Structures are given as C-alpha cells and as structure tokens.
Amino acid sequence: MLDIQFIRQNAEAVRSAIKNKRLDVDLDDLLSADRARREATTTLEQKRARKNELSALIPKAGKDDRSSLVDEAKRVRADIERLEPELAETQRTFQDLMLRIPSIPRPEVPVGKGEEDNVEIKRVGKPRDFGFAPKDHVELMSSLGMVEWDGPRRFAGGRSYALVGDGALLEMAVLRLAVDTLIERGMKLVVPPVMVKERAMIGTGFFPLAREEAYAITADELFLIGTSEVPLVSMHCDDTLEAAKLPLKYAGISPCFRREAGAHGKDTRGLYRVHQFSKVEQVVFCVPDEAVAERLHFELLGNAEAILAKLAIPYRVAIACTGEIGLGQTRKHEVESFMPGRGAYSETHSCSTFGDFQSRRSNIRVRMADGSLGYPYTLNNTAIASPRILIPLLENHQQADGSITLPEALVPYMLGKTRIG
C-alpha cells in the first residue's frame, strides 16, 4: 500500500505504474473517493463539534433561546446519523481502491507485457550434451518408482501426485540442503502456520487481486498459504521493530497450496504446476533504505544461486518486466533452471523487493536511531520449491540407462546413495 499523500503528489507516476503493471484499477476513482472521504470527514467533525457546543449551551440558555437550540440539536443529531454511515461507505470504497494501487517499479525494471519482455542478465552452467535422447521427469520418475499418479488423482483430483520411495527422500533431501545452506548464511529457520486469517493475505498483498488462487477454510474464516512469505511477514503485524536489530532474516519451510485458478489447462503434465508443494522461502525486514534493500536483494538471490550450484543445475537470471512483477513488487529477478524435457529454461525461483508496501498494509513500523517512526522494507526469495525443482534435478542428472546420478551435496541427505536406479 502506498501512502495516500504520496499518491496525491505523484499521481502520474502511480498512473504509469498501473498501466505498466497491466492492472485494472482507475486512479481517478481513488482520488475522487479520497476527496469525498476528506470532505465528509470535515463535515462530520464540524457537526460533532456543533453538537457538543449545543449540549453545553442548552442547559444555560434562557427560555426564549432554548427551544431553537433544542431544535437545532435535533437537526444536527439527524445529520450525524445520516453522515456516519455515508462516511463509512466512502471509507470502504477508498480502502478497497487503496489495496489495488501498485507500488512504483524501480527505474531499472524494463517496461513490458509478459515474460517474453524479461531481460536476461546472466547464465550459469551449460545445458548438457547427453549423447542420447533424454527422458523427461515424468518418464524418469515413473520408471524409477519415485511417484504415484493415478491413485492420488482418483481420490484427490487433477494435478495431484504422491512422491514415494526415493522420490519422497529426494524431496526431503533438497529441502534440507536448502535449509542448511540458509542457516549457514545467517538466516533463522521458522516453521510457520499454514492457515492464516484474511488480514495476513491482505497485509502481504495477495488479497484482493489473487483471492481466487487461495484455498478457503470457510468454517473458520481461514486460508491456506501459497507461500510462507505470508506468515513470515505477518508474524510482525502491529509490531514496532528497532532499526538497530535489522535486518531480520527468516527462512520459512512449509507446505504450500495454490488453486492455479488462472492456469486452466496449462502445464498439466507432471510436476511443474501442482496444487500442493513444499517450499523453503527467504524473507527479510530491513531499514527503509533503497541501497540497503538492493544489497539484501542480491544477497537473497545469491543464496538461491548457491543452492542451484550445489545441485549442479544450469540456470539463467532475468530481471522481470513491469507486466510480470505484480502489485507490490518494486523489483523482481526470476531464476530459470534448464529443463531438458522441455528443452527450455523455466522458472524455479523469484526474488522480490517490496519497499514498504507490505509493512504499511500490515501495520509494521520501525523506530529509527533518531526516534522517528517509519515503515521497514521487506524482501523475499524462493530458496527451493519442490516438486518443481525435481524436474531439472532429475532431467539434468539422468544417465543413458535411465538412472540418476546424484550431486555430491545431496549424498549425505540421501542415506549415502550416490545414484537412483
């Protein structure tokens, strides 16, 4: 959420952000609601002040004046009773529109419509020359008994799966490798709640625009998270952090759930786009300083790259264009791992800076060294998400006989196994 004063003073920059992020919200509607809200608030305050004046005057008034003052008090009270619900409705309209206004992209973010307009900044590793026709992860996992498809889909529906045997062990191995890497790099491990209140989804910017992507537990007014970013940021809602204790660096591990409502019929083969997955997420709170946030952004990105290096997966990094960075992000880099089965690089990680967008929505403050209050900046980045990461891991390390050679870094987590199959 942006500051309304900033929006008033920088309307054209906000209008440009709305256009470039391809969002469906009318800034003029917000500015109109803002004016109506301020005017109604002023009128109501004047009426309430007059009501208090009349309450003091009537007992002291003479007989001739008291009747007119009582009549005026009745009119003022009726005006207040009419204005209060009108102001409440105007406030609701204003607040709903405020929640739909995007943050301003950083100057380095390219303007574009979709992923084809992202700008590659580097590639690490080279796609392997197999010397044989490589299989995709579906063929590999099925032949090696690492996954069950049919049974889970009968009782749990489409995009369901069950990792079994070495498939389950491999997922646990990559998650633990990611966790250990982040702990070694100074992050605090958190196992957060996966069911959260609506406030957490609004505070982190997932509601209202992505509401259809969340699974709702209506009986308890809770929602299943699509990333542990939601509870990790929300842990500090209504808190005042001390600048001297920042940055706070969290590594959250959790199951995650997404309806994939906007991806009907897309990536239906295998494990690329599923409803339930496990993820290790990085979340950082820092002082409201762009230089500090930029340094931490690339630190988080470096953590993800270090994990990919340990897994010996070729990848590329691209800065996402305006049409791809979403409502709250001011900057995002996407990491795409090479997947031989697709013959292409596909997204496995994303690293985002939010500025004070989430902290304003979540009412998280920071007390600076001079005693002043501000809003901390937040950042996040995927460390690992499984089963998607299993796709490039298995496909890049397959052998001609259909077996998988495991990267050295995973062997201790795989009970000493150096290969599968």
VENVEN-V419494 format. One record per residue. RES is the residue in one small letter. SS is DSSP state (hx for helix, st for strand, lp for the rest). PHI is phi in whole degrees, 0 to 359 (* if undefined). PSI is psi in radians with two decimals (999 if undefined). Layout:
BEGIN
res:RES ss:SS phi:PHI psi:PSI
res:RES ss:SS phi:PHI psi:PSI
END
This chain:
BEGIN
res:m ss:lp phi:* psi:2.27
res:l ss:lp phi:275 psi:2.77
res:d ss:lp phi:287 psi:2.31
res:i ss:hx phi:298 psi:-0.58
res:q ss:hx phi:296 psi:-0.70
res:f ss:hx phi:297 psi:-0.73
res:i ss:hx phi:297 psi:-0.76
res:r ss:hx phi:300 psi:-0.72
res:q ss:hx phi:277 psi:-0.29
res:n ss:lp phi:229 psi:0.77
res:a ss:hx phi:301 psi:-0.69
res:e ss:hx phi:290 psi:-0.64
res:a ss:hx phi:295 psi:-0.70
res:v ss:hx phi:292 psi:-0.72
res:r ss:hx phi:299 psi:-0.69
res:s ss:hx phi:294 psi:-0.70
res:a ss:hx phi:297 psi:-0.72
res:i ss:hx phi:300 psi:-0.80
res:k ss:hx phi:295 psi:-0.85
res:n ss:hx phi:288 psi:-0.47
res:k ss:lp phi:273 psi:-0.02
res:r ss:lp phi:60 psi:0.85
res:l ss:lp phi:255 psi:2.64
res:d ss:lp phi:258 psi:1.36
res:v ss:lp phi:212 psi:2.47
res:d ss:lp phi:259 psi:1.98
res:l ss:hx phi:297 psi:-0.60
res:d ss:hx phi:297 psi:-0.60
res:d ss:hx phi:298 psi:-0.73
res:l ss:hx phi:295 psi:-0.83
res:l ss:hx phi:297 psi:-0.62
res:s ss:hx phi:293 psi:-0.76
res:a ss:hx phi:295 psi:-0.61
res:d ss:hx phi:296 psi:-0.79
res:r ss:hx phi:296 psi:-0.78
res:a ss:hx phi:298 psi:-0.68
res:r ss:hx phi:296 psi:-0.79
res:r ss:hx phi:292 psi:-0.73
res:e ss:hx phi:295 psi:-0.76
res:a ss:hx phi:294 psi:-0.65
res:t ss:hx phi:295 psi:-0.76
res:t ss:hx phi:297 psi:-0.80
res:t ss:hx phi:299 psi:-0.78
res:l ss:hx phi:295 psi:-0.70
res:e ss:hx phi:296 psi:-0.67
res:q ss:hx phi:295 psi:-0.73
res:k ss:hx phi:296 psi:-0.75
res:r ss:hx phi:294 psi:-0.67
res:a ss:hx phi:295 psi:-0.73
res:r ss:hx phi:294 psi:-0.65
res:k ss:hx phi:301 psi:-0.75
res:n ss:hx phi:294 psi:-0.67
res:e ss:hx phi:298 psi:-0.79
res:l ss:hx phi:295 psi:-0.66
res:s ss:hx phi:299 psi:-0.56
res:a ss:hx phi:278 psi:-0.55
res:l ss:hx phi:282 psi:-0.68
res:i ss:hx phi:302 psi:-0.81
res:p ss:lp phi:297 psi:-0.43
res:k ss:lp phi:264 psi:-0.18
res:a ss:lp phi:286 psi:2.61
res:g ss:lp phi:288 psi:2.97
res:k ss:hx phi:301 psi:-0.66
res:d ss:hx phi:292 psi:-0.63
res:d ss:hx phi:271 psi:-0.45
res:r ss:hx phi:300 psi:-0.73
res:s ss:hx phi:300 psi:-0.77
res:s ss:hx phi:291 psi:-0.63
res:l ss:hx phi:293 psi:-0.67
res:v ss:hx phi:296 psi:-0.74
res:d ss:hx phi:298 psi:-0.75
res:e ss:hx phi:296 psi:-0.68
res:a ss:hx phi:298 psi:-0.66
res:k ss:hx phi:296 psi:-0.75
res:r ss:hx phi:295 psi:-0.73
res:v ss:hx phi:296 psi:-0.74
res:r ss:hx phi:298 psi:-0.70
res:a ss:hx phi:295 psi:-0.68
res:d ss:hx phi:298 psi:-0.75
res:i ss:hx phi:296 psi:-0.75
res:e ss:hx phi:296 psi:-0.50
res:r ss:hx phi:279 psi:-0.69
res:l ss:hx phi:286 psi:-0.59
res:e ss:hx phi:300 psi:-0.87
res:p ss:hx phi:293 psi:-0.56
res:e ss:hx phi:297 psi:-0.75
res:l ss:hx phi:295 psi:-0.71
res:a ss:hx phi:300 psi:-0.72
res:e ss:hx phi:292 psi:-0.70
res:t ss:hx phi:296 psi:-0.69
res:q ss:hx phi:297 psi:-0.72
res:r ss:hx phi:297 psi:-0.75
res:t ss:hx phi:298 psi:-0.80
res:f ss:hx phi:300 psi:-0.83
res:q ss:hx phi:295 psi:-0.72
res:d ss:hx phi:298 psi:-0.72
res:l ss:hx phi:291 psi:-0.67
res:m ss:hx phi:300 psi:-0.65
res:l ss:lp phi:290 psi:-0.21
res:r ss:lp phi:256 psi:-0.03
res:i ss:lp phi:275 psi:2.24
res:p ss:lp phi:278 psi:2.83
res:s ss:lp phi:287 psi:2.89
res:i ss:lp phi:269 psi:2.16
res:p ss:lp phi:299 psi:2.58
res:r ss:lp phi:295 psi:2.71
res:p ss:lp phi:302 psi:-0.50
res:e ss:lp phi:281 psi:-0.14
res:v ss:lp phi:285 psi:2.15
res:p ss:lp phi:288 psi:2.51
res:v ss:lp phi:281 psi:2.26
res:g ss:lp phi:190 psi:2.98
res:k ss:lp phi:265 psi:-0.69
res:g ss:lp phi:209 psi:-2.97
res:e ss:hx phi:300 psi:-0.42
res:e ss:hx phi:293 psi:-0.28
res:d ss:hx phi:260 psi:0.03
res:n ss:lp phi:295 psi:2.64
res:v ss:st phi:247 psi:2.02
res:e ss:st phi:293 psi:2.35
res:i ss:st phi:248 psi:-0.37
res:k ss:st phi:192 psi:2.79
res:r ss:st phi:233 psi:2.49
res:v ss:st phi:232 psi:2.20
res:g ss:lp phi:80 psi:2.80
res:k ss:lp phi:241 psi:2.45
res:p ss:lp phi:304 psi:2.43
res:r ss:lp phi:285 psi:2.49
res:d ss:lp phi:269 psi:1.80
res:f ss:lp phi:288 psi:-0.67
res:g ss:lp phi:80 psi:0.10
res:f ss:lp phi:206 psi:2.93
res:a ss:lp phi:284 psi:1.90
res:p ss:lp phi:289 psi:2.58
res:k ss:lp phi:269 psi:2.77
res:d ss:lp phi:272 psi:3.04
res:h ss:hx phi:295 psi:-0.51
res:v ss:hx phi:295 psi:-0.83
res:e ss:hx phi:296 psi:-0.79
res:l ss:hx phi:298 psi:-0.88
res:m ss:hx phi:292 psi:-0.66
res:s ss:hx phi:295 psi:-0.79
res:s ss:hx phi:291 psi:-0.47
res:l ss:lp phi:266 psi:0.06
res:g ss:lp phi:66 psi:0.62
res:m ss:lp phi:264 psi:-0.14
res:v ss:st phi:209 psi:2.60
res:e ss:st phi:245 psi:2.25
res:w ss:lp phi:256 psi:-0.96
res:d ss:hx phi:294 psi:-0.85
res:g ss:hx phi:302 psi:-0.94
res:p ss:hx phi:302 psi:-0.63
res:r ss:hx phi:288 psi:-0.47
res:r ss:hx phi:291 psi:-0.70
res:f ss:hx phi:258 psi:-0.23
res:a ss:hx phi:237 psi:-0.15
res:g ss:lp phi:95 psi:-3.12
res:g ss:lp phi:299 psi:2.71
res:r ss:lp phi:64 psi:0.28
res:s ss:lp phi:265 psi:2.78
res:y ss:lp phi:195 psi:2.89
res:a ss:st phi:222 psi:2.08
res:l ss:st phi:283 psi:2.33
res:v ss:lp phi:226 psi:2.74
res:g ss:lp phi:54 psi:-2.21
res:d ss:hx phi:295 psi:-0.40
res:g ss:hx phi:295 psi:-0.79
res:a ss:hx phi:293 psi:-0.74
res:l ss:hx phi:296 psi:-0.67
res:l ss:hx phi:294 psi:-0.71
res:e ss:hx phi:299 psi:-0.81
res:m ss:hx phi:298 psi:-0.61
res:a ss:hx phi:294 psi:-0.80
res:v ss:hx phi:290 psi:-0.59
res:l ss:hx phi:295 psi:-0.77
res:r ss:hx phi:291 psi:-0.63
res:l ss:hx phi:300 psi:-0.76
res:a ss:hx phi:296 psi:-0.78
res:v ss:hx phi:301 psi:-0.86
res:d ss:hx phi:296 psi:-0.67
res:t ss:hx phi:298 psi:-0.76
res:l ss:hx phi:291 psi:-0.68
res:i ss:hx phi:297 psi:-0.74
res:e ss:hx phi:300 psi:-0.48
res:r ss:lp phi:263 psi:0.26
res:g ss:lp phi:93 psi:0.32
res:m ss:lp phi:260 psi:2.59
res:k ss:st phi:266 psi:2.19
res:l ss:st phi:284 psi:2.37
res:v ss:st phi:225 psi:2.31
res:v ss:lp phi:252 psi:1.72
res:p ss:lp phi:268 psi:2.99
res:p ss:lp phi:296 psi:2.58
res:v ss:lp phi:253 psi:-0.10
res:m ss:st phi:249 psi:2.18
res:v ss:st phi:227 psi:2.80
res:k ss:st phi:283 psi:2.85
res:e ss:hx phi:304 psi:-0.61
res:r ss:hx phi:303 psi:-0.67
res:a ss:hx phi:293 psi:-0.65
res:m ss:hx phi:290 psi:-0.65
res:i ss:hx phi:290 psi:-0.78
res:g ss:hx phi:300 psi:-0.60
res:t ss:lp phi:268 psi:-0.04
res:g ss:lp phi:93 psi:0.13
res:f ss:lp phi:278 psi:-0.48
res:f ss:lp phi:249 psi:2.54
res:p ss:lp phi:269 psi:-0.26
res:l ss:lp phi:292 psi:-0.61
res:a ss:lp phi:253 psi:0.46
res:r ss:hx phi:301 psi:-0.60
res:e ss:hx phi:289 psi:-0.19
res:e ss:hx phi:273 psi:-0.22
res:a ss:lp phi:263 psi:2.48
res:y ss:lp phi:278 psi:2.24
res:a ss:st phi:257 psi:2.40
res:i ss:st phi:255 psi:1.50
res:t ss:hx phi:295 psi:-0.61
res:a ss:hx phi:298 psi:-0.51
res:d ss:hx phi:247 psi:0.10
res:e ss:lp phi:54 psi:0.82
res:l ss:st phi:235 psi:2.87
res:f ss:st phi:225 psi:2.52
res:l ss:st phi:279 psi:2.40
res:i ss:lp phi:283 psi:2.63
res:g ss:lp phi:261 psi:-0.10
res:t ss:lp phi:193 psi:2.56
res:s ss:lp phi:286 psi:-0.07
res:e ss:hx phi:309 psi:-0.67
res:v ss:hx phi:298 psi:-0.99
res:p ss:hx phi:288 psi:-0.51
res:l ss:hx phi:293 psi:-0.74
res:v ss:hx phi:291 psi:-0.76
res:s ss:hx phi:290 psi:-0.29
res:m ss:lp phi:306 psi:-0.46
res:h ss:lp phi:251 psi:0.28
res:c ss:lp phi:300 psi:2.39
res:d ss:lp phi:71 psi:0.09
res:d ss:lp phi:274 psi:2.72
res:t ss:st phi:246 psi:1.94
res:l ss:st phi:274 psi:2.73
res:e ss:st phi:262 psi:2.23
res:a ss:hx phi:303 psi:-0.61
res:a ss:hx phi:294 psi:-0.37
res:k ss:hx phi:263 psi:0.04
res:l ss:lp phi:267 psi:2.65
res:p ss:lp phi:278 psi:2.62
res:l ss:st phi:265 psi:2.24
res:k ss:st phi:238 psi:1.99
res:y ss:st phi:245 psi:2.52
res:a ss:st phi:241 psi:1.91
res:g ss:st phi:259 psi:2.37
res:i ss:st phi:239 psi:2.29
res:s ss:st phi:196 psi:2.75
res:p ss:st phi:289 psi:2.63
res:c ss:st phi:227 psi:2.68
res:f ss:st phi:222 psi:2.25
res:r ss:lp phi:220 psi:2.37
res:r ss:lp phi:287 psi:-0.39
res:e ss:lp phi:54 psi:0.72
res:a ss:hx phi:296 psi:-0.54
res:g ss:hx phi:269 psi:0.16
res:a ss:hx phi:238 psi:0.62
res:h ss:lp phi:300 psi:2.17
res:g ss:lp phi:77 psi:0.07
res:k ss:lp phi:258 psi:2.33
res:d ss:lp phi:52 psi:0.84
res:t ss:lp phi:279 psi:-0.30
res:r ss:lp phi:279 psi:2.21
res:g ss:lp phi:75 psi:-2.51
res:l ss:lp phi:251 psi:0.19
res:y ss:lp phi:291 psi:-0.75
res:r ss:lp phi:229 psi:1.79
res:v ss:lp phi:233 psi:2.93
res:h ss:lp phi:277 psi:-0.51
res:q ss:st phi:231 psi:2.34
res:f ss:st phi:206 psi:3.01
res:s ss:st phi:243 psi:2.49
res:k ss:st phi:213 psi:2.52
res:v ss:st phi:254 psi:2.08
res:e ss:st phi:244 psi:2.47
res:q ss:st phi:258 psi:2.33
res:v ss:st phi:224 psi:2.35
res:v ss:st phi:229 psi:2.43
res:f ss:st phi:252 psi:2.33
res:c ss:st phi:221 psi:2.98
res:v ss:lp phi:296 psi:2.69
res:p ss:lp phi:285 psi:1.33
res:d ss:lp phi:219 psi:2.11
res:e ss:hx phi:298 psi:-0.65
res:a ss:hx phi:293 psi:-0.72
res:v ss:hx phi:295 psi:-0.78
res:a ss:hx phi:297 psi:-0.69
res:e ss:hx phi:295 psi:-0.74
res:r ss:hx phi:299 psi:-0.76
res:l ss:hx phi:290 psi:-0.59
res:h ss:hx phi:304 psi:-0.86
res:f ss:hx phi:285 psi:-0.38
res:e ss:hx phi:293 psi:-0.79
res:l ss:hx phi:296 psi:-0.74
res:l ss:hx phi:299 psi:-0.71
res:g ss:hx phi:296 psi:-0.59
res:n ss:hx phi:297 psi:-0.79
res:a ss:hx phi:296 psi:-0.71
res:e ss:hx phi:295 psi:-0.62
res:a ss:hx phi:297 psi:-0.66
res:i ss:hx phi:292 psi:-0.75
res:l ss:hx phi:297 psi:-0.62
res:a ss:hx phi:296 psi:-0.70
res:k ss:hx phi:295 psi:-0.52
res:l ss:lp phi:272 psi:-0.06
res:a ss:lp phi:54 psi:0.85
res:i ss:lp phi:250 psi:2.18
res:p ss:lp phi:295 psi:2.48
res:y ss:st phi:208 psi:2.93
res:r ss:st phi:226 psi:2.75
res:v ss:st phi:240 psi:2.34
res:a ss:st phi:228 psi:2.54
res:i ss:st phi:273 psi:2.23
res:a ss:lp phi:285 psi:2.50
res:c ss:lp phi:281 psi:3.02
res:t ss:hx phi:300 psi:-0.59
res:g ss:hx phi:287 psi:-0.15
res:e ss:hx phi:247 psi:-0.11
res:i ss:lp phi:266 psi:-0.09
res:g ss:lp phi:81 psi:3.12
res:l ss:lp phi:297 psi:-0.88
res:g ss:lp phi:263 psi:-0.32
res:q ss:lp phi:286 psi:2.44
res:t ss:lp phi:260 psi:-0.33
res:r ss:st phi:203 psi:2.42
res:k ss:st phi:214 psi:2.35
res:h ss:st phi:248 psi:2.40
res:e ss:st phi:252 psi:2.38
res:v ss:st phi:254 psi:2.16
res:e ss:st phi:244 psi:2.14
res:s ss:st phi:270 psi:2.53
res:f ss:st phi:283 psi:2.23
res:m ss:st phi:242 psi:1.78
res:p ss:lp phi:304 psi:-0.61
res:g ss:lp phi:297 psi:-0.50
res:r ss:lp phi:266 psi:-0.31
res:g ss:lp phi:65 psi:0.56
res:a ss:st phi:203 psi:2.83
res:y ss:st phi:276 psi:2.33
res:s ss:st phi:225 psi:2.60
res:e ss:st phi:296 psi:2.30
res:t ss:st phi:234 psi:-0.29
res:h ss:st phi:215 psi:2.66
res:s ss:st phi:217 psi:2.45
res:c ss:st phi:239 psi:2.16
res:s ss:st phi:229 psi:2.49
res:t ss:st phi:251 psi:2.37
res:f ss:st phi:246 psi:-0.08
res:g ss:st phi:59 psi:-2.46
res:d ss:lp phi:263 psi:0.27
res:f ss:hx phi:304 psi:-0.89
res:q ss:hx phi:284 psi:-0.63
res:s ss:hx phi:291 psi:-0.61
res:r ss:hx phi:295 psi:-0.79
res:r ss:hx phi:294 psi:-0.54
res:s ss:hx phi:262 psi:0.05
res:n ss:lp phi:56 psi:0.88
res:i ss:lp phi:252 psi:2.13
res:r ss:st phi:249 psi:2.88
res:v ss:st phi:226 psi:2.32
res:r ss:st phi:267 psi:2.04
res:m ss:lp phi:281 psi:2.99
res:a ss:lp phi:300 psi:-0.55
res:d ss:lp phi:275 psi:0.07
res:g ss:lp phi:93 psi:-0.18
res:s ss:lp phi:286 psi:2.76
res:l ss:st phi:254 psi:2.44
res:g ss:st phi:218 psi:-2.91
res:y ss:lp phi:243 psi:2.20
res:p ss:lp phi:292 psi:2.76
res:y ss:st phi:270 psi:2.61
res:t ss:st phi:238 psi:2.63
res:l ss:st phi:220 psi:2.73
res:n ss:st phi:209 psi:2.80
res:n ss:st phi:200 psi:2.42
res:t ss:st phi:295 psi:2.33
res:a ss:st phi:267 psi:-0.79
res:i ss:st phi:200 psi:2.51
res:a ss:st phi:227 psi:2.18
res:s ss:st phi:236 psi:2.43
res:p ss:lp phi:267 psi:0.02
res:r ss:hx phi:302 psi:-0.71
res:i ss:hx phi:295 psi:-0.38
res:l ss:hx phi:294 psi:-0.43
res:i ss:hx phi:298 psi:-1.04
res:p ss:hx phi:291 psi:-0.53
res:l ss:hx phi:298 psi:-0.87
res:l ss:hx phi:288 psi:-0.77
res:e ss:hx phi:293 psi:-0.64
res:n ss:hx phi:284 psi:-0.40
res:h ss:lp phi:251 psi:0.28
res:q ss:st phi:285 psi:2.69
res:q ss:lp phi:246 psi:2.93
res:a ss:lp phi:299 psi:-0.50
res:d ss:lp phi:274 psi:0.09
res:g ss:lp phi:90 psi:-0.01
res:s ss:lp phi:276 psi:2.97
res:i ss:st phi:238 psi:2.20
res:t ss:st phi:270 psi:2.20
res:l ss:lp phi:273 psi:2.41
res:p ss:lp phi:302 psi:2.57
res:e ss:hx phi:304 psi:-0.64
res:a ss:hx phi:296 psi:-0.42
res:l ss:hx phi:272 psi:-0.33
res:v ss:hx phi:305 psi:-0.78
res:p ss:hx phi:298 psi:-0.46
res:y ss:hx phi:272 psi:-0.13
res:m ss:hx phi:251 psi:0.55
res:l ss:lp phi:57 psi:0.57
res:g ss:lp phi:85 psi:-0.03
res:k ss:lp phi:291 psi:2.41
res:t ss:lp phi:256 psi:-0.19
res:r ss:st phi:206 psi:2.78
res:i ss:st phi:245 psi:2.20
res:g ss:lp phi:100 psi:999
END
